Amino acid sequence: MKIQKSGSYYGLKKSELKTKGFALSEYNYNLPETDWHYHENPYFMFVLGGNLKDMNAKGTRLCPQGSFLFLNWQESHKNTKESSHAKGFHIELDKNWFSENQLNKNLWEGSKLIKGPYLYHVFAKIYHEFKVDDAFSSISLEALVLELCDGLWEEKSRANTFEPQWIKTLEDIIHEDEDILSLDSLSAKLGIHPVHLSRSFPKYRDISLGEYIRMHKIKKSLPLLVDSRLSLTQIAYTCGFSDQSHYTRTFKKYFKRTPSVYRQGVRHHNG
């Protein structure tokens, strides 16, 4: 079976940034199908555009635009491209870096499709620093990658603790939603009284249900901002905001900059 060495992925490399302990890269995926393979180091992958399928010993999962995955360095898998064009961004971690930063080695185990919107927001900050790449990006990137690893460990730890099944079902509904969500609609789908739903959710996720949904809507907008063909108004409506100004205010709350400024930073790097 083929081993992909550090910094090597199937496709055409667009850009790369290497720093102490990890490497960041953006690729266009040009092959309809890869070989079965595994990677020398663990890594995160964000699907910036197009659709992929990821296959491993446990099965096949569809990874449309906006999907965020963590893959272990020993995880054998293959990918197929399910659209004419596809591209992705990788955050590859050196195994020695884990030990130096006293990160739990169990973070390496298995693979995971990340659904929590908070980790998407950390990714967005990493991607922006990757694109800007100025004198302050190196220290910002190291702090953000550590934050990403800590957040993933918290997600994995939470999965091993008791919580009602409806919490996971609710997260799946929010993650996969195509409609505007409401407390009544979620209550009906889960068979749980809306008062109990709104009061109980913060006990398991440390934020209100409304805030979680706002974070999710912003999360959905991140890969769309990379697509210069879409206006901010189109993105706002696609992600369930009432108008562009509402989207802009919410985005700025989490990223301390407007979506327009975020997008300009990415475009400036791309020339």
N, C-alpha and C positions, 0 to 999 in steps of 0.2 A: 504493500500500500504506500502511496506517495506521501512524503512528509513535506509540508510547506514550511520552509525556513523562515526565520524572523524577517518581517516586512514583506513577505511574498504572498500574493493572492492571485487568484485567477482573474484575468481581465487586463485592461490597459490603465496603468497608473497615471493619474492626472497631476497629483501633487503629494508631497510627503514632508513630514517634519519629525525629526528624531531628537529626543532629549533624554536626559538621564532617567533610565528605568522604564520608558515606554516610547512607542512610536505611533504617530498619527498618519493616516493616509486616506486618500480619496481615489476611487477606482471607477471606471466605466466597465460594466460586466458585458463582455462581447460574446462569450461562448454560450451556446444553447444549453450545454450540460457540462459539468465538471466531472473529473474522476472522483472515486472514493478517496478521501485523504484525511489527514489530521494535521494540526499545526504545532509548531515547536513551542509556542507560547499561548497562554490564554488571551482572549481578546473579546471586545465588544464590537458589534456590527450594527450600524444604523442604515436602513434602506432609504436613501435620499430620493430615489425615483424608480418607477417601474414595479414589477412584481416578480418575486422569486419563490421557489419552493426549497425548503431545507429538509433533507432526509437524513435520519440516523437510525440506530438500532431500535429505537422506541417508536418510530413512525415518521410520518410526513406532515409538515406544517406549512401552510401558505403564509408568506411574508410579503404583504403588499407595502407600498410606499408608506413610510412612517413606522415600520416595524423596528424594534430595538431588541437585540439578542445578546446574551453572553454565552460564549462557547469555551469549554474547557480545553486545555492543551492536549488532552488525550482523547478528545471526542471525535470519533470517526464519522464523517458525514460527506454528503455531496449536495450540490445545488443544481437546479434547473431554472432557466430564465423563462418566465411566463408572459413576457411582454417584449415588444420590439426593442425597447431601450430600457436599461436598468443601470443604476449606479449606487454606490454605497460608500460609507465612511467607516474606518476601522480605528479602534483604540487598542493597540497591542501592548501587553504588560510583560515585562521581563520577570521571570520567576524569582530571581535574586532580589528584585525590588520589593517583592512581597515580604521577604524575610527582613530586609533592611528597615521597612516601615512597620514591622510587627503586625502585618495583616494576617488574618486567620487563613491557614492553608486550605480549609474546607471550602473557601470561596471558589477554588478551582474546580470542584466536583461537578460533573454533569454539564448540562446546558440549560438555558432558561430563556423563555420569551418574556421580556420585561413589560409589565403593564402599568406599574405605578407612575402617575404623571410627574411626581417630583423628580425621578431619575431622568425623565425626558428633558426637564428644565435644566438639570446639570449638564446633560449632553449638549443642549443648545448653547450654553455658555462656553463649553469646550470647543465646539465647532466654530464659534465666532472668534475665539482666541486663535485657533488654528488658521483662520482666514486672515486675521489682522496681522499676526506674527510680528509684533513690535518688541521694544526693549523690555516690556513688562510681561510679555506673554509666557515666558518660561516659568516664572514663579506662580503665575496665575494658573497655568495648566497643571502644574504639580499639585497645587491645592485642590483644584477641581477634580482631578483624577482620583485623588485620595477620597474626596467627598463621594464620588461615584462608587468606589469600592465599598466604603462604609455603608452607603445606602443600599447596595445590593446585598451586603451581609445582613442588614436589618430585615430586608424582604425575605431572605432565606430563613432567618431565625424565626420570623413571624409565622412562616408556613409550618413550623414544627410546634407551634403553641396552639392551645385550644381556642377556637373562635367559632361561632355559629356558621353553618354552611351558607347561610344567606349572604354573608359578607363577601365570600368568593364569588357567588352568583351575581351579586350586585356589581362587583368590580368588573366581571366579564361583560355585563350589560352595558356599563358605562364605557368600557374600553372599545366595544364593538358597535356602539350606537350610531345610527344614521339619522335619528330623529331628534327633535328638541325634547329634552328630558324634563319631567316635572315630578314633584313629590308624589302626586296622585298616580301617575303612570307607573313609577317605580314600585309604589306600594301595591298596585294591582298585580304587577308581574311577579312580585315576591310573595304575595299573600300575607303581608305584614302591615299592621296599622301604621299610617303615616307618622303619628306622634311617636310610636315606639321606634320606627325607622330613624327619624331625625334625632331622637335623643340617644339612641344606642350607637350609631355609627361613630361619633367622636371617641367613644371608649376604645375602639379598636384601631383607629387611624389618626388620632390626636388632632384632627381638624374637623370642621363641620362638613356635612354632606354637600352643602352649597359650594363651599370653598374647594372641595375635592373635584366637583364637576367643573368649576371655573378652570382649575389647573388642567383638567383633561381637555377642555376646549382649546386652551392655549397649546397644549401638547399636539393636538391635531393640526394646528396651523404651522408648526415648525418646518416640515418638509415642503409645504406649499410656499413658504417665504423664499425658498431656494429657487423656485420656478418663476423666472422673471416675466413670464407671459401672463401671470395672474395679477390682477389689481388687488390692493388691500381691501377694497369693498367686496370683491368676489371671495377672498379668503375669509373675511368676517362672516358673510352669509353662509358659506360652506361649513364653517365650524359652529354655527348656531348662535352667533351674536346678532343682536337686533340691528346694529348698524356699525359702521367703521369706527366711530368715535368710542363706542362701548368697547369694541375690540382693542383699540389703542390704549384706553385707560387701563384695561385689565392686563394687557401685555406689559405695560410700563411698570405696573405694580410688582411684577415678578423679575423683570430684567433691568429695571432702572433706566431704560431707554425705550423709545417708541419702536414699533415694528418697522417703520420706515428707516430709522437710523440703523437698526440691526441689519436690515436688508442692504443698505448702502455700504456697510462695512464688508459684507460678503461680496458684493459687486465690485467694490474698489479692488479687492485682492484679485478677482478674476479678470480685471481689466475690461 
